[in-house]
Amino acid sequence: MSDSRINTFLTLQGQTNQSPYLIDVERAEGIYIWDKTGKRYMDMIAGVAVNNIGHRHPKVIEAIQAQLEKHLHVMVYGEYIQDAQLALAENLASILPENLNCSYIVNSGTEANEAAIKLAKRYTARQEIISCKNSYHGSTHGSLSVTGNEEKKSSFKPLLPNIQFIEFNNIELLDLITK
Ligand SMILES: Cc1ncc(COP(=O)(O)O)c(C=O)c1O
């Protein structure tokens, strides 16, 4: 990658660590990413596992193309009935327990956790939250509040109050659940 392209990237885009990989992506297919010089990398990260069926899987490309032909963004917040969302909700309901038959569809992991925290607070009118040490739940304020990693949180305090952290596999700590 040319120095000026690297500089443009480093100047005009935010990075989240001091030493970004700087792979200048031209294309990706299956397990490989190619950079603009033609160098091929085996992608062991897979988009942080998001592309765990490989880059540009033909079925994913086909589904995206079919959706492009119909519509893109029309409305969020569960207002309109949309084929893809309804199909996903039906699919989830078919594999989840009967009492978990209703999905609220969002764009990311952290939004899902924000929604879960808000839904639990609204439904129960309770405020205490118990989460696990060494957990990661996302980078927005609510998700960060329940993330069990001080290093990730320390610059953003105060976060949500009333959160207790327990250890994975320590069943006695479940006694922290209050009435
Ligand atoms: C367990 C877990 N929860 C939440 C998230 C946040 O997801 P997103 O990056 O889509 O907001 C991640 C992302 O790595 C995760 O691994």
The ligand as an ORCA input file, in Angstrom:
! r2SCAN-3c Opt
* xyz 0 1
  C     -20.189    -12.198     22.863
  C     -20.301    -10.914     22.104
  N     -21.286    -10.060     22.421
  C     -21.413     -8.874     21.769
  C     -20.536     -8.517     20.767
  C     -20.711     -7.191     20.079
  O     -21.173     -7.364     18.790
  P     -21.111     -6.196     17.715
  O     -19.656     -5.972     17.412
  O     -21.880     -6.751     16.547
  O     -21.759     -4.994     18.320
  C     -19.514     -9.378     20.392
  C     -18.562     -8.995     19.332
  O     -17.487     -9.524     19.189
  C     -19.379    -10.605     21.085
  O     -18.389    -11.455     20.762
*
